[in-house]
Amino acid sequence: MALVPMRLMLDHAAENGYGIPAYNVNNLEQILSIMKAADETDSPVILQASRGARTYAGENFLRHLVIAAVETYPHIPVVMHQDHGNSPATCYSAIRNGFTSVMMDGSLEADAKTPASFEYNVNVTAEVVKVAHAIGASVEGELGCLGSLETGAGEAEDGHGFEGTLSKDQLLTDPDEAVQFVEATQVDALAVAIGTSHGAYKFTRKPTGEILAISRIEEIHKRLPNTHLVMHGSSSVPQEWLDMINKYGGQIPETYGVPIEEIQKGIKSGVRKVNIDTDNRLAITAAIREAAAKDPSNFDPRHFMKPAIKYMQQVCRERYEAFGSAGNASKIKQAGVEVFAAKYAAGELAAKTKAAAAV
């Protein structure tokens, strides 16, 4: 089976009340870890690549790694998603390279640094939706800027993230604007800003409602019960990996991520896609440091990468189970983008707001 559109998975997740972790990938070992964990737990897979990942791995290499994953595990539905596309051109180039889903992040302007106006965001996102849906690809939009409610600052990921500090209003998605945005753009999924951010240094203390606004998800879900919501920057930053990294020479200070139980609350309120990257990076780094320390004379790259795959697979397995996606891969009837292009053209997948759903 070929890659499937993300809308297929998110619809199934919504119908059955679970969330799907979306893992960022850059290389073979990460993809192997994710697919092994998915096979072990019977979970659907969302592989996503940032612009930085596409540059690092190379378009052709990345595309063929994903194709290899699909061919090796044909029973598992797999989505290839562009993470944080900064412009329509970036999204279109992803679709040309076989991506079945794209994120048009119009919360920032094309420089990926300057907070954009609501009107700009609507315009560029709607443009991408029109083109992507004609092909059958899914589209994720973003409203509000990802950043810390503690400091007002953002954390750039692969060069994507605002500079300076923003107000609390800019760092939280407005429920009324969310309704307008979905109606105007017809996105398949909406990433919301609730105080999460990229990287390991999300919170200086265990997050509460003051700095992690899970309640904002609940508010948006009440207004948009039929819209698939997305949580970005949702790594939990497990202490076990921090301890291992520091034990073997690392210097990561005390930091906190998004607790699993808070993500589970979000899933109960319409979150269907949960972005995870930092947790996997920490697991890989811990494995490499441990392997190097225990056998300092070893220079075979496989000596380091085998435990890296094992540790990352553990993270992925735990997230599949915690988010409820385990056991669902075999229940999803796979379909390609051509099927969804026809559905979009027929108006079957038009976004429904609460008012529209009640009619």
N, C-alpha and C positions, 0 to 999 in steps of 0.2 A: 504494500500500500504506500502511496505517496504521502507527503506531509498533508496535514489537515488544517483548516482555518481555526483560529482561536475561538471564534464564536461558537463552533460546534461544541467545544469543551466547556466553555463558560455556561452555555445553555443547560448542558447536562448537570454541571455542578450546581446551578441554581435550582433545577428541578429536584435535586437530591440533597441539597443543603450542605455542601462541602466546599472547601477552598482548594486551590491548586498552587503549589509553590512554583515560581518561575525562576529558574536558575540562569545566571549569566555564565557564558562559556567563552573561552579563549583558545582552548587546546584539546588534544586527544584525551588526556587523562581526566579532565573535568567531564567531558561527554561520557566517557566510560563509567565514571562514578555515578552519574545521574541515571544512566540507562540500567546499570546493574541494580541500583536501588529500586527503580521503577519496576523492573522485571521481578524482583524479589517481593514487592508489595502489590503488584498488579495495579499500578498507578499511571494515569495519563501524564504526559510530559510536555512542559513548555521550556524550550531552550531559547534563551535570548542573548543577543549580541549588541553591545554598544558600538558607537562609531569607532571608539578606540580599539575594541576587540576586532572589528572588521579590518582595521589597519594593521594591527599586530599580527593576526593570523594570515591575512590575505584573503580576498574574496573567494578565490577558487579553492584554497585549502579548506576554509571554513565550510563552504557549501558541500564539499565532498565528505568531510567528516560527518556532517549531519545526514547526508544521504547514506553513509555507511551505517549510522545508528538505526535509520529506518529499515534498511535492508537486513540488518542483524536481528532486529526486534520488530518484525512486521505486525505482530499482534498488539503492539503498544501504539496508540495514537500519539503523534508527535507534532507539535507546533514549532515553527521557527519564527521568532519575533524580533523585530528591530526595537531596541530599547532606547528611549529618549532621542528620537529623530528630531533634529534641530530645524529642519526645513522640509518643505514638500519634496525637494530634489533628493534629499537623503532617503526619504521614504520610498520614492519611486525607484531609486537605485537598488534598494533592498528587495523590492518586489521583482525587479528584473533578475536578481540573483537567487530567486526561488523562495524568499521569505513569504510565509502565508499570513503574516500579521505584522502590523507596524504601529509604532507609537509616534504620533505627531505631538511633540511637546511644545505647544504654543504658549505655555506659561512664561517662557523666556523667548526673546527675539532670536533671530538666526545666529547671533554670535554666541548663544548658549550661556550668556552672562547677564543680560539686561532684562529685568522683569517687563513683560509685555502687557499691553492693555487688553481688556476683555474683548474688545472689537477685533483686535489683531488675532487673538487666539481663536476666536470663532471663525474668522475668515480663512486662516491657513488650515485649520483642522477640517473645516467643511470641504475645502478644496481637495485635501487628501482623501477624505471619505468618498467623495464622488468618484475619483479615479480608482481607488482600491476596491470599492464595492462593485464597480463594473467588471473587475477581474475576479472578484470573489474573495479577496483578502480582507481580513478584519482590521479594525482601527481602534486604538486606545488613545484617548485624549487626556489632558491633565488640566485641572483648574486649581489655582493656588500654587504657591511656590514651596518646594520642599526645603525645610530649614528648622532650626532649633527654636522652640518657644522659650528656652532658657536664655539664649544669647541673642536671638534674632539673626544669627549667622547661618550660612549654608555650608555644605561640604561638597566640593566639586568631585564628580566621578568621571574619570577620563575626559576632564576638561569641561564637563557639563555641570553648571551650577552657578547661581547668582553670586555676585561680588558685593562685599559690604554687609550691611544689616538691613532688615526689613521690619515693618510693623507687624503686630499680631494679626491684624486684619489680612495682610498679604500672605501670612503663613498658615491661614486657615481657609478652607474652601467654604464659600458662602452657599447655604442650601438653596436660596432663591436663584442665585446665579447658576447653580448647578442645573436646575430645571431648564432655565433659558438656554444654557450651553448644550445640553443633550437634545433639546428640541431643534435648535438651530443647526447643529452639526450632524446629528444622527450617528454618533459614535457607538461602537459596540461595547466599549468599556470606558469607565471614567476613573482616572487616578485622582485621589483626593489628598489634600494637604492637612495633616492633623498633628504636626510636630515631629514627625520622623525625618531622618536625614540619612544620606549615604555615609558609608564608612563605619569604623569601629567606635568612634567617639560621639555617640548620639546623645547620651545623658550623663551628667556627673553624679547622679544618684538614681536609685530605683524609681522609674517614672510613675507619676500619679496623674490624675486628671488635669492638674495644673500645667504639665508639660507634655502630656500625651493625651490628646483629645479624642479618645475613642467615642465619646458621646457625640462628637460631630458626625461620625459615621452613621450613628443611629438617626440623627436628625435628617441627614441626606437620604438615607434609606426610606424614611417615612414619606419624603417628598417624591422619591424616585424608586418605588418598590420593584420596578421591572428593569432597572439598570444595573449592570454588573459593575461593582466597584473594585478598585485596585489599591492595595497598600504598597507603597514604595518604601525603601529604606527599612525593611522589616526583619533584618537579621537580629538574633537574640543575643549575640556575643557571649557564648557560654564560657563560664569561668574556667572550665577544665582545659580549654584550648589556650586561654590566656596564661594559665599557670604553667602549662607545658612549654609554651614558647619562652616564657621568662626563665623557666628552670634550665633551659638549654641555651641561654645567652641572649634572649630577646629583652627588649626594654619597652614593653607596652604598659602604660600607667593604668590605674583603676578606671574602669569605664563600664557603662551599662547599655544594653540593647533593649529591644522591644520584647517583653515577656511573652512566652507562648500563650499564656492564658488571656492576654489582651488581644492577641491576634485571633484567638478562638472567639472572643466576644465580637470582633469585627466580622468574622465569617457568619455569625448568627444574624448580623445586620447587613447582609448583602455583599460582603467582600468575597470575590471569587478568584482573584489572582493575588498572590502574595510574593513580592520580589525578595529573593534571597541571594546575596553574593558574599558579603563579608564573612559570614559563618563558614562558608566553604574555603575562603582564602585562609582563614585562621587555622582550619583543620589541616590544610595542605602545608602551611608554614610550620605547624607543630610537628607534623610527620617528618618533614625534611630536616628540621633542626634535631629532632630526636635521633633519626637515622645517622646523621652526620656525627653526632656526639658519641653514639654508641660504637661506631665503627669508622673512626677518623681516617683510616688508610684506604677505605673503599672509594673508588672513583667511577663505578658503574652507575650511570644515571638511573637505571632500573632499581637500584638499591634504595634510592630516595623516592622514586615515583610510585612504586608498588604500595608502600604504606600510605602515601598521599592519597591514592585511589581508595584504599581501605577506609581511611579516616573520613574522607569526604563522602563516601558511600554511606557511612554511618549517619552523618548529618542529614543527608537527603532522605534516608529511610525514616529517620525520626520525624522529619517534617511531613512526609507523605502520610504517616500514621497520625500525627497530631492534628493535621488540617482536614482529615477525613477523606482524602483522595484515594487511600489504599483500598483496593478491591473494586475500583471503578473502571480501570482501563478496558477490561473485557466486556463491560456493559455498554460502552460507547460504540455506536455503529459508525464506522469510519466513512467519511465522504470528502472529496477533494474540493478545491476552490471553484471548479466549474459548476458544481452543484449549487454552491452558495451564490455564485454570480447570478444564476437564474432566480434564486430565492429573493435576492436584493431587487432585481429588476421587476419582480412580480409584487414587490411591496410587502412580502411576507415577514421581513425582519425589521420593519420600520420601528424606530424607538417609540416606546409607549411611556408617557408620563402617567402619574396617578389619575389625573382627570380623564385622559384618553382611555386608560384601562377600565375605568368605571362605566364607560358608555356601552 
